Amino acid sequence: MIRWTICCLFLLSTVSCQTPAQPSPQSEVATTEPLTVFLVRHAEKEAGDNPGLTSEGQLRARQLADLLEAVPLDAVFSTKYRRTELTADPVAVSKGLPVMDYDPSDLPAFAKKLQKEYQGKTVLVVGHSNTTPTLAGLLDGTQAYPAFDESEYGNIMMVTLPLVGKHKTMCLKY
């Protein structure tokens, strides 16, 4: 049910901002498609320094890949921690994409990079209980999302940023 909902929301967000295709000259033409960013916190982690995922976390990471199966992703980002990389891996493998790293200590710069370099694209960003909501707020300009509780997993935020018009942010569970 959630998978169907996310696919529908994604399609609605892209269809509502599309314009009819027109022939383009030899030079590159700016896209009118929105930037869509799926943001998730890493799955359940083991204890210790730079831990991996528990068996429940491994299952959740596979569920995320299943959930995003029908979504055409252009990029997958993760912080350089095992728990985030292991959460991103099943999605990246299913899409044939590399997992690219980002610096969670400079979220404003990463938000600007996404907005500048990925307009018209759809990306997944795997972060942490505090960075995921913060990045969503930086992207949509609201700065309105509190950190997730440490025991809370399975949140997915979908931020859609059209070039013209209002942004949309959806907060769901998977």
C-alpha positions as CSV (number, residue, x, y, z in Angstrom):
1,M,0.0,0.0,0.0
2,I,2.8,2.4,0.9
3,R,4.7,1.5,-2.2
4,W,1.7,2.2,-4.4
5,T,1.1,5.5,-2.5
6,I,4.7,6.6,-3.0
7,C,4.6,5.7,-6.7
8,C,1.4,7.7,-7.2
9,L,2.7,10.7,-5.2
10,F,5.9,10.6,-7.3
11,L,4.0,10.4,-10.6
12,L,1.6,13.2,-9.5
13,S,4.5,15.4,-8.5
14,T,6.3,15.0,-11.8
15,V,3.2,15.1,-14.0
16,S,1.9,18.3,-12.4
17,C,5.0,20.2,-13.3
18,Q,5.7,18.9,-16.8
19,T,5.3,21.0,-19.9
20,P,4.9,19.6,-23.4
21,A,8.1,18.6,-25.0
22,Q,9.5,20.9,-27.6
23,P,12.4,20.5,-29.9
24,S,15.6,21.7,-28.3
25,P,18.4,23.5,-30.0
26,Q,21.9,22.1,-29.9
27,S,22.6,23.9,-26.6
28,E,21.4,22.4,-23.3
29,V,18.0,23.5,-22.2
30,A,17.0,23.9,-18.6
31,T,14.5,21.3,-17.4
32,T,11.1,22.2,-16.1
33,E,10.9,18.9,-14.2
34,P,11.0,19.1,-10.4
35,L,13.8,17.9,-8.1
36,T,12.4,15.1,-6.0
37,V,14.3,13.9,-3.0
38,F,13.5,10.9,-1.0
39,L,15.1,11.2,2.5
40,V,15.4,8.3,5.0
41,R,17.2,7.6,8.2
42,H,19.4,4.5,8.2
43,A,17.8,1.3,9.2
44,E,18.1,-0.4,12.6
45,K,21.8,-0.5,13.6
46,E,24.0,-2.8,15.7
47,A,25.8,-1.4,18.8
48,G,29.3,-0.1,18.7
49,D,31.5,2.4,16.7
50,N,30.4,2.7,13.1
51,P,28.0,-0.2,13.4
52,G,26.4,-2.3,10.6
53,L,22.7,-3.2,10.5
54,T,20.9,-5.7,12.6
55,S,18.9,-8.4,10.9
56,E,15.8,-6.2,11.3
57,G,17.8,-3.3,9.7
58,Q,18.9,-5.5,6.8
59,L,15.2,-6.4,6.2
60,R,14.2,-2.8,6.3
61,A,16.9,-1.8,3.8
62,R,15.5,-4.5,1.4
63,Q,12.0,-3.2,2.0
64,L,13.2,0.3,1.0
65,A,14.6,-1.1,-2.2
66,D,11.2,-2.8,-2.9
67,L,9.3,0.4,-2.0
68,L,11.4,2.4,-4.5
69,E,11.4,-0.3,-7.2
70,A,9.1,1.6,-9.5
71,V,10.6,5.0,-8.9
72,P,13.2,6.0,-11.5
73,L,16.1,7.2,-9.4
74,D,19.0,9.2,-10.8
75,A,21.3,9.2,-7.8
76,V,21.7,7.6,-4.3
77,F,23.6,9.4,-1.5
78,S,24.7,8.3,1.9
79,T,27.0,9.5,4.6
80,K,30.2,7.6,5.1
81,Y,28.9,5.4,7.9
82,R,28.4,1.7,7.5
83,R,24.8,1.8,8.7
84,T,23.8,4.4,6.1
85,E,25.8,2.8,3.3
86,L,24.2,-0.6,4.1
87,T,20.8,1.0,4.1
88,A,21.4,2.6,0.7
89,D,23.1,-0.4,-1.0
90,P,20.1,-2.5,-1.8
91,V,18.4,0.5,-3.6
92,A,21.6,1.4,-5.4
93,V,22.2,-2.2,-6.6
94,S,18.6,-2.5,-7.8
95,K,19.0,0.7,-9.8
96,G,22.6,0.0,-11.0
97,L,23.8,3.2,-9.4
98,P,26.8,3.9,-7.2
99,V,26.3,5.1,-3.6
100,M,27.8,8.6,-3.5
101,D,28.8,10.1,-0.2
102,Y,27.9,13.5,1.3
103,D,29.1,15.4,4.3
104,P,26.4,15.5,7.0
105,S,28.3,18.3,8.8
106,D,27.6,20.7,5.9
107,L,23.9,20.1,5.1
108,P,23.3,23.7,3.7
109,A,26.0,23.1,1.0
110,F,24.6,19.6,0.2
111,A,21.1,21.1,-0.1
112,K,22.4,23.7,-2.5
113,K,24.3,21.1,-4.5
114,L,21.1,19.0,-4.9
115,Q,19.1,22.0,-6.0
116,K,21.7,23.1,-8.5
117,E,23.0,19.8,-9.9
118,Y,19.9,17.6,-9.7
119,Q,17.0,19.7,-10.9
120,G,14.7,17.5,-12.9
121,K,16.1,14.4,-11.2
122,T,15.0,12.1,-8.5
123,V,17.4,11.1,-5.7
124,L,17.6,9.1,-2.5
125,V,19.5,10.5,0.5
126,V,20.2,8.2,3.4
127,G,21.1,10.0,6.6
128,H,20.6,10.0,10.4
129,S,17.9,10.8,12.9
130,N,19.0,14.5,13.1
131,T,20.3,15.1,9.6
132,T,17.4,13.7,7.6
133,P,14.7,16.1,8.9
134,T,17.2,19.0,8.9
135,L,18.0,18.4,5.2
136,A,14.3,18.2,4.3
137,G,13.8,21.6,6.0
138,L,16.7,23.1,4.2
139,L,15.5,21.8,0.8
140,D,11.9,23.0,1.2
141,G,12.9,26.2,3.1
142,T,10.7,25.6,6.1
143,Q,13.3,24.3,8.6
144,A,10.2,22.8,10.3
145,Y,11.0,19.2,11.0
146,P,12.3,18.0,14.4
147,A,14.9,15.2,14.7
148,F,13.5,11.7,14.7
149,D,13.5,9.9,18.0
150,E,16.5,7.5,18.3
151,S,14.2,4.5,18.5
152,E,12.3,5.6,15.4
153,Y,13.0,3.9,12.0
154,G,11.0,3.6,8.8
155,N,10.3,7.3,8.1
156,I,10.5,8.4,4.5
157,M,10.2,12.1,3.5
158,M,9.6,13.0,-0.1
159,V,10.4,16.6,-1.0
160,T,9.4,17.8,-4.4
161,L,10.9,21.2,-5.6
162,P,9.5,22.5,-8.9
163,L,11.2,25.4,-10.5
164,V,8.0,27.4,-10.3
165,G,5.3,26.9,-7.8
166,K,5.1,25.6,-4.2
167,H,7.2,22.8,-2.9
168,K,5.6,19.7,-1.5
169,T,6.9,17.6,1.4
170,M,5.3,14.3,2.4
171,C,6.2,12.4,5.5
172,L,5.4,8.7,5.4
173,K,6.3,5.4,7.1
174,Y,7.5,2.3,5.4
